[in-house]
Every structure is written in C-alpha cells, then in structure tokens.
Amino acid sequence: MAAVIGVRFKNIGKVYYFDPEGHVLKIGDKVIVETARGIECGEVAMGSKEVAEEDIPQPLKKVIRVATPEDLARVAENQAKEKSAFAICAKKIEAHKLEMKLVDVEYTFDNSKILFYFTADGRVDFRELVKDLASVFRTRIELRQIGVRDEAKMLGGLGVCGRPLCCATFLGGFQPVSIKMAKEQGLSLNPVKISGTCGRLMCCLKYEQEAYQDLLRSTPTVNSLIMTPDGQGMVTDVNLLTGMLQVKLEGEQDGVVRTYNVKQVKILRSGKVHVNREEMEKLRELEKE
C-alpha cells in the first residue's frame, strides 16, 4: 500500500495520483507537480488515502510544493495569455485556409509549451501553421485534434433537459453509448431526439441502462407472441417502467387491443425490433466519439 492524493488539472477532468511527499493537503488546495507535459499547477480533488501499489500507474510522481501566491499569479497570467493566443491562432488558421475549428488554448505552467485544441472532419496538414505559431510565440507548439464530445466538455452549455451539460459539470470521462441502449429503453430512434448538443448520442442514456436491462429479462418486447388469460396475442406496445403491455389477441378485429400486466402473461416467442439499413447507417454516426 502507498499513500497518494488525487490531483485534477481541469475543472472536470481525470484525477491523477501523486505522492504527497509529506505535505498535509486537503481537497481544494493548489499544488505544483511534475507531469509528462512538464511542471503543472493542479487542484487536490482527493485527500490522502492508502492505495494498493498495483493500482498505481508507475512511476508515481511527487508533489513538488504547495502553490505559492507567486505560482497562482503565474497561473492567472497564463490564462490571460491564452485568450490572446487563441485570437492569434484563429487568424493564422484563416490565413492558411485550413479546414479546422480552434476550440481552446492552454499554456503549461512553466510556459515550456502551448497546446492548441481543435476539431476537424478529417486529417489536417498543419505543419506550416505550427512553424508560423512557433515564430510568434518562441516556444514549443502542440496542436491536438479532439472529438466533438471533448469540445462540448471544454465549452460547456445547456442540454435538451435545460440543465448544464453532464460532461462539463461532473463526468470525469466518457463511457460508450450505443443505439442498442436507445432501442432497449423504448426511445424514439429519431437522431434529433436522442443526440446531445455535441451531435452524438446523449451520455445520459447510460445512466439507467442497467435498470432497463434488468426489466427486459422479464418483459416481452414488441412483436412478441405471448399467452394471456384470454388467449394468445401479439405485443404491440410496452411500458417497461410500469410493466403494462398492449396486446392484440388472435381473432380480435383490427384496432382492438387489451392491456395486461407483465405478471399476467407468459412469453411464447420473443419479438425483434426491426430498423432498416439506411436508418441504421444514419444512427451509427451518433455512436462515434
């Protein structure tokens, strides 16, 4: 076991382990640490605790010091320079006529590198842009292409629910979300209704998926053949949360359906949800990162 603290470098980002090196730290404290990118200033997101050594990425870096007023002043200065660098880079992108969208700019704490985050539909040859930026800023330049989900996380905004985006408020990372989840939850397969601000499947489809999977084990799907107290019938509609089924009984005239509780019926043959190939290809685009 080893004593570690968790440090975060973004407001809502991944937490990294560091050796506290004897410092007594609490959540919210600013610390100076060494990372793969160089010296960085981060915020303690997890207090000191014992963690099994096999669960710690090696080598475990140490906390250099608690951030001083001078360190915090440098961080504020870097943030001010980032705004200026963003404007300069945006003009350079336009001048080079590159098909890319600048999203964010980040200075490392020690000013040894400037990172420019951008989105693009495909690969972009930005070698000339890097040379141009290096001649202006006189330091190492790194251009990093990110996905639309990462862009939404950086920029923030409001979701269709009216609340701030989950990715920008509490989600540390993205989990896979699939069309299958929307189908199993009985949601409309209209891309507009199941995609978020980023244009990809809404992250919140993942939240209740386990509950829906549990209900699906005992609930017949649409088009299932079932036995009811009144005879065999075909399921035409399902409300998973209430357990109520709309059933068209064999021999009943068209348009006449009856309502049963899932506990009243027995599944004879499971049904399948059919989606045409063209519609599925459009929906597949929503699964991309």
N, C-alpha and C positions, 0 to 999 in steps of 0.2 A: 504494500500500500504506500501511496505517496500523497503528500498534501499539495493540493492545487487550488487555484482560483480560476474563475471563468472571466474572460475579457471580451468585450464586443467593440468593434470599430465603427459600426454603423448603428443608427438608431434602432433599426430592426434588422439584425443580421446574425450570422452564425457566431456562436460563442466558442472561443478557443481557450485551451488550458495553458496556464503558465505557473511556474514555480514562484510562490510569493517571496521567497528568499528572506524569510524572517519578518517581512513587513506585516503589520496588523492592518488589514484592509476590510472595508465594508462596501456593500453594494452602492454604486453611485460614485465611488472615488475614481479620480482620474489617475492613470498610471502611464509611465513610459516603459515600453517593452521593445524587444528586438524581434522582428518578424522576417519572413522570407523576402519581403519587399524593402526591408531596412528598418530604421528606428521609427516607431509609431506611437501615437498617443491614443489610448483606448479607455473605456469605462468598465469598471468592475460590474459584471452582471450576475456573478455567482460568488458567494463568500467562500472562504476556505473550507475544504472538505477532503476526506480521505477517498482516493480512487485507486482501484487495482492497477498496477503498473502496465498490465497487458492491454488495458483500455485507454492508455495514454499514448498519443502519437509521439514518436521519438524523432529527434531529441527534444526534450522538454526545455523550452526557453525560460529564462528567469526574468522577473520584474527588475528593471534597472533602478527605478526610483518612483516615488510618488510625484505626480506632476506638480511643478512649482508654478507660482504666478507668472514667471517668465515663459514657462512652457505653454501655459494656457493663452498667453498673449500671442505666442507664435502661431498657435492653432487658429486663433481669431484672424491673425494676419493672413494666414494661408487661405482661409475661407473667403476673405476679401479678394485675394489674388485669383481665386478660382473663377469668380464672376468675370473678371477682366479676361482671363484666359479663354473662357467659354466664348465670349464675343469675338475674340481674335480668331479662334479656331473656326467658328461658324463662317466668318468672312473668307478664310483660306479654303474651306470646303467648297464654298460657292465659286471662288476664283478658279479652283481646279476642276470644277464641274463634276464633282463626284456624287454618285447616287447613294448617299448615306445621310442619316439623321443624327446629329450630335445630341446626346441625352444628358451627360453630366461630365464634370471635370473634377479631378481630385489631385491635390498635391500631397506627397508623402510628408511626414512631419519634418524630416531633415532637408526637404527640398531637393533630394537627390533624384527625384523622378516626378513627372506629371503624367497622370493617366487620363485619357480621353475615352469615354464610353459612348458607343454609337450603335445604332441599329441599321440594318440594310437587308434588302431582299436576297442578296447573294453575296459572293465574294467580291471584295473591293481592293483594287490595287492602290494602296495609299502610300507607297514608298516616297513619292515626291512630296506628298503632304507632310510626312514625318520629317524629311530634310528641311522643309520650309519652316515647320514649327520649331525644330531644334535650333535653327539660325536665329529665331526670335527669342526663345526662352533660355538658350545656352545651358540646357540640362538634358537629361535622358527623357525621351518621349516614348510613351507606350499607348497605342491605340487598341482598344479591346472591344470586339464586337459582342453584343449581348442580345438576348431574345426579348420578345415583346412582354413577356411576364416580368423579366427583370426591369424593363423600362417602367412598367406600371408600379413596381415596388419602389423604384427610385423617386418617381414623380408624385406618387400618391393620387388621391382623388376620391370620388364617391362612387359606390357600386349601385346597381339597379335597386338594391334594398334601401338606398338612401343613407347608408352608413359608410364611414371611411373604409377604403379597401382593406381587406384582411391582410394581404401581403405587405401592406405599408404600415400596419399597426401592431400585429402580433405574430404573424407567421415567419419563423426563422428561415424556412426553406420551402421549396415547392415539392408537393407529393404528386405522383402520377394520377391523372384524372382521365377517365375513358368514356366513350359513347355508351358502353355497356352499363355504366352506372346510371346514366340518364334513362335508359330503357328500363332498367330494373326498378327505378323509382317512379315509373309511370309518368315521366315528364314529356312534354312536347318535344319532338325532335327538330323543331324549328331552330336553326342556328342563332337567330336573334334572341330567343328566349333562354337559351342555355349557355350563352357565352358572356364573358365578363367585359369590362372596359378594355382589356388588352386584346380582345378578339379571340381568345382561347376559351376552352371550357371553364366554367366557374369553379374555383377551388372549393367552394362550399358543398359541391356535390359529394365530396369525400367525407364530410362530417358525419352524415347519418347512414353511410353505406352499410356499415356492419349491422345496424338495426334492420335495414331493408333486406339484407341477405338472410338474416335470421327469420324474418317473416315469410320470405319466399320459399323457405324449406317446407312450410306447412300450408301455403296458399296457392291454389291453382292459378295459372296465368290465363290471359285472354286466349280464346280458341281451344281451351282445354275441354275434354269431354269428361263430365262428372256425373255421379249418381246423387240425386237429391231425394228428399222424402216423397216427391211427386213423380219420380222417374228420371230418366236420363236427359241431359241437356248440355248445351254448349255455353261456356262462359263468354259473355260479350263485354263485360266491364268489371274492373276490380278496384276496390279501395283497400289498399294494403293496411293502412293505419287503423281503420275501423273493422276490417275483416269481413266487409259486406261484398257480396257478389251479385252481379246482374246476370241472369241465366235465361236463355231461350230453350224451353223444353221441346223435346221431339214431339211433333204432332200439333204444336201450338201454331196459330196463324202468325204471319209475319207482323213484326212490330210489337208483339206481346212478350214482355219479359217479366220474370219474377225475381224477387230479392231473397237471398239466403245468406245466413252466416256461415263462415268457413267451417265451423264446427258441425254444421248440419250435413255436409256433403263429403263424398269420397271421390278422389281423383281416379279416373279410369285411363285417361291418356292425356299427357301434358301437351299444351299448345306451344306454338312458337310465334314470336313477333317477326314479321317479315318487313324488311326495308329494301327497296330496290337499289340496284348497284349504283346508279347515278346519284341518288340521295346520299348513300353511304360514303361515296367519294368526297362529296362536299363536306360531310360531317367529319371525315378523317382529318381535314385541315385544322379542325378545332382542337385536336389532340396534340398537335405539335407544340414544342416548348417555345 
